[in-house]
Amino acid sequence: MKNANLSLSFKPIVTIFKRYHLTLFIVFVTACLAFAVITFSNLLATSSTDTTYTSPITAGSIDQTTLERIKALHTSDEAAPPLVTPQGRINPFSE
């Protein structure tokens, strides 16, 4: 007798779920995705700067070989050095 009353009380809920199960699933998935996007957006928006962090790189220190390589570079308003090809070879890109 008790089992029959229990099944009668859940019958409207089961009927609603049988009728709208696909709609409820889509709403549930959409809500989960919206929650994930909002949580990820808040995670990216928060500042992650740690005030106790100190960089191991000292500002202004550079080795001499790197400095010479930087000085050897030419600017865009200067002419590029001529291209030298090996002997016996032709440059297929030149006319």
C-alpha positions in Angstrom: 0.0 0.0 0.0 2.8 2.4 0.9 4.5 1.7 -2.4 1.4 2.6 -4.4 1.1 6.0 -2.7 4.7 6.7 -3.4 4.4 5.9 -7.1 1.3 8.1 -7.3 3.1 11.0 -5.8 5.9 10.8 -8.4 3.7 10.2 -11.4 3.3 14.0 -12.4 7.1 14.5 -12.1 7.8 11.4 -14.2 5.2 12.5 -16.8 6.8 16.0 -17.0 10.3 14.4 -17.3 9.2 12.0 -20.1 7.6 14.8 -22.0 10.4 17.5 -21.7 13.5 15.4 -21.2 15.3 16.7 -24.3 14.4 20.4 -23.4 15.6 19.9 -19.8 18.8 18.3 -21.0 19.5 21.2 -23.4 18.7 23.8 -20.7 21.0 21.9 -18.3 23.9 21.8 -20.7 23.5 25.4 -21.7 23.5 26.4 -18.0 26.6 24.4 -17.3 28.4 26.0 -20.3 27.3 29.5 -19.3 28.6 28.8 -15.7 31.9 27.6 -17.1 32.4 30.6 -19.4 31.5 33.1 -16.6 33.9 31.3 -14.2 36.7 31.2 -16.7 36.1 34.9 -17.6 36.3 35.9 -13.9 39.4 33.8 -13.5 41.1 35.7 -16.4 39.9 39.1 -15.2 41.4 38.8 -11.7 44.9 40.2 -11.2 47.5 37.5 -10.8 50.3 39.9 -9.9 52.2 38.6 -6.9 53.9 41.4 -4.9 56.4 39.1 -3.3 57.9 37.8 -6.6 61.3 39.1 -7.6 62.7 38.3 -11.1 66.1 36.5 -11.3 67.1 38.7 -14.3 68.7 42.0 -13.4 67.6 44.9 -15.4 70.2 46.4 -17.8 72.5 43.4 -17.8 73.5 42.1 -21.3 76.5 40.2 -22.5 78.9 41.7 -24.9 78.3 39.2 -27.8 74.6 40.0 -27.8 75.3 43.7 -27.7 77.6 43.4 -30.7 75.0 41.4 -32.6 72.3 44.1 -31.9 74.6 46.9 -33.1 75.4 44.9 -36.3 71.7 45.0 -37.3 70.7 47.6 -39.8 67.6 49.8 -39.7 64.9 49.8 -42.3 66.0 53.1 -43.9 69.5 51.7 -44.5 70.3 49.6 -47.6 70.7 45.9 -47.0 74.1 44.4 -47.6 74.5 42.7 -51.0 73.7 39.1 -51.2 76.8 36.9 -51.8 76.2 33.6 -53.5 78.8 30.7 -53.6 80.9 30.4 -56.7 79.4 28.3 -59.5 75.8 29.0 -58.3 73.3 31.5 -59.7 70.6 33.2 -57.7 67.3 32.2 -59.2 65.5 35.2 -57.7 67.7 37.8 -59.3 67.1 39.1 -62.9 
